[in-house]
Amino acid sequence: TPSAAQTLALQSMVAQLESNTDTKGASLVTSEQYLVFSLADRELAVKAEFVQGVERLVDLTPVPNVVPWVRGVMNLRGSIVSVVDLRMLLDLELLPYSPRTRLLSLQYNEMVICFVVDGVSEMLPIPPAAIISGNVRQATIPQWVLPYTAGCALFPHRMVVILDVPRLLFSEKIQQYRFPV
């Protein structure tokens, strides 16, 4: 739980964010679009520019002798891509897939990987000033996702963890595994 000083710092940042909006709640600063998804009862987001698509869960072709978090491969618009269960990759509790489960395909440079996530909710404009990092970030972001974050966006009634897509796709854990093609 955050300390009193951390809570005060969070409240101060939220107040600053609220002051950057007009009377109708619209941001007065240019915002980037982020795709918000859920994982382990948390809201996470990635920059829209890295999102290649969101798909319903489909039958995957299993690949023998790979790490358990690689669920298989699939044909994504003519390309064969690896499918990674993000819960398993992050060592979270495994839950059965539900009708809300989605495949989130992320691309950076030439690398494309589909991640199994609990659900995808919305596109959300987030102004750069809303994204914080540093000590407050470490107090509010769960440890299991901290190595892959660019910060978190604070809103009056919610916090969204912002993932750093290149850091995730090129993480040591993923790079240790040679993806099938």
C-alpha positions in Angstrom: 0.0 0.0 0.0 1.3 3.5 -0.8 2.5 5.7 2.1 0.9 8.9 3.1 3.5 10.9 1.1 3.0 8.7 -2.0 -0.8 9.1 -1.7 -0.3 12.9 -1.4 2.0 12.9 -4.5 -0.6 10.9 -6.4 -3.4 13.3 -5.4 -1.3 16.2 -6.5 -0.7 14.7 -9.9 -4.3 13.9 -10.4 -5.2 17.5 -9.5 -2.6 18.7 -12.0 -4.1 16.5 -14.7 -7.6 17.8 -13.9 -6.3 21.4 -14.3 -5.1 20.5 -17.9 -8.7 19.9 -19.1 -11.3 22.3 -20.2 -14.8 22.6 -18.6 -16.1 19.7 -20.7 -13.3 17.4 -19.5 -11.4 17.5 -22.9 -7.7 17.6 -22.7 -6.0 20.8 -23.6 -2.8 19.0 -24.5 -2.2 16.8 -27.5 -2.8 13.1 -26.5 -1.6 9.9 -28.0 -3.9 7.0 -28.5 -3.5 3.9 -26.4 -5.2 0.6 -26.5 -6.4 -0.4 -23.0 -6.5 -4.1 -22.0 -6.9 -6.1 -18.8 -4.6 -8.6 -17.2 -5.0 -9.9 -13.6 -7.6 -7.2 -12.7 -5.3 -4.4 -13.8 -5.7 -2.0 -16.7 -2.7 -1.9 -19.0 -2.2 0.1 -22.2 0.1 0.1 -25.2 0.6 2.9 -27.8 -1.8 2.4 -30.7 1.0 2.7 -33.1 2.4 -0.7 -31.9 -1.0 -2.5 -32.2 -1.3 -4.6 -35.4 -4.7 -6.0 -34.4 -7.0 -7.5 -31.8 -8.4 -11.0 -32.5 -10.7 -13.4 -30.9 -9.0 -16.5 -29.5 -8.5 -19.0 -32.4 -7.2 -22.5 -32.6 -3.5 -22.4 -32.4 -1.0 -24.8 -34.0 1.1 -26.2 -31.1 4.9 -26.1 -31.3 6.7 -29.0 -29.6 9.6 -28.4 -27.2 9.1 -24.8 -26.5 8.6 -22.9 -23.2 5.1 -23.2 -21.7 4.2 -19.5 -22.2 4.5 -19.9 -26.0 1.0 -21.3 -26.7 1.7 -22.0 -30.4 1.6 -20.2 -33.7 -1.1 -18.9 -35.9 -1.6 -17.4 -39.4 -2.2 -13.7 -38.9 -3.1 -12.1 -42.3 -0.7 -14.4 -44.2 2.1 -14.3 -41.7 2.9 -17.0 -39.2 3.3 -15.5 -35.7 4.0 -16.8 -32.3 1.3 -16.6 -29.6 2.5 -15.8 -26.0 0.2 -16.1 -23.0 1.1 -12.8 -21.2 -0.1 -14.2 -17.8 2.3 -17.2 -18.1 5.1 -14.9 -19.3 4.7 -12.7 -16.3 4.4 -15.7 -13.9 0.8 -14.8 -12.9 -2.0 -17.2 -11.9 -3.4 -19.1 -14.8 -7.1 -18.8 -15.5 -9.2 -20.5 -18.0 -9.8 -18.5 -21.2 -13.2 -16.8 -21.3 -15.3 -15.2 -24.1 -13.5 -11.9 -23.3 -10.0 -13.4 -23.8 -8.3 -11.7 -26.8 -5.2 -12.0 -28.9 -3.4 -8.7 -29.0 -0.8 -8.5 -31.8 2.0 -6.1 -31.2 4.6 -5.0 -33.7 7.9 -3.2 -33.3 10.2 -3.0 -36.3 9.9 -6.4 -37.9 8.9 -8.3 -34.8 5.2 -9.3 -34.4 4.0 -11.3 -31.4 0.4 -12.1 -30.4 -0.2 -11.9 -26.7 -3.1 -13.6 -24.9 -4.7 -11.0 -22.6 -7.8 -11.2 -20.4 -9.8 -8.6 -22.4 -9.5 -5.5 -24.5 -11.6 -2.5 -23.5 -11.0 0.7 -25.3 -8.9 3.2 -27.2 -8.0 6.0 -24.8 -6.3 9.3 -25.5 -3.6 9.9 -22.9 -1.7 13.2 -22.8 2.1 12.8 -22.1 1.7 14.9 -19.0 -0.6 12.2 -17.5 2.2 9.6 -17.6 4.3 9.4 -14.5 7.4 7.4 -13.6 9.9 7.2 -10.8 9.1 6.4 -7.1 5.4 6.9 -7.5 5.4 4.4 -10.4 7.1 1.8 -8.3 4.6 2.3 -5.5 1.6 1.9 -7.7 2.6 -0.6 -10.4 2.6 -4.3 -9.6 6.1 -5.9 -9.4 5.1 -8.5 -12.1 4.9 -5.9 -14.8 7.4 -3.3 -13.6 10.3 -4.3 -15.9 8.1 -3.7 -19.0 6.5 -0.4 -18.1 7.0 3.1 -19.4 5.0 4.5 -16.5 1.4 4.8 -15.5 -1.4 7.2 -16.4 -3.4 8.6 -13.5 -7.0 9.7 -14.0 -9.4 10.9 -11.3 -10.9 7.4 -10.8 -8.4 5.0 -12.4 -4.8 4.2 -13.0 -3.6 2.6 -16.3 -0.2 1.0 -16.5 1.6 1.9 -19.7 3.7 -0.9 -21.3 6.9 -0.2 -23.2 6.3 -2.4 -26.2 9.9 -2.5 -27.5 11.1 -3.4 -23.9 8.5 -6.2 -23.8 9.2 -7.6 -27.2 12.9 -7.5 -26.9 13.1 -8.5 -23.2 15.8 -11.0 -22.2 13.1 -13.5 -21.3 11.6 -13.4 -24.8 14.9 -13.2 -26.6 16.2 -16.3 -24.8 13.6 -18.2 -26.8 14.0 -18.4 -30.5 10.5 -18.0 -32.0 9.3 -20.5 -34.6 8.7 -19.2 -38.1 
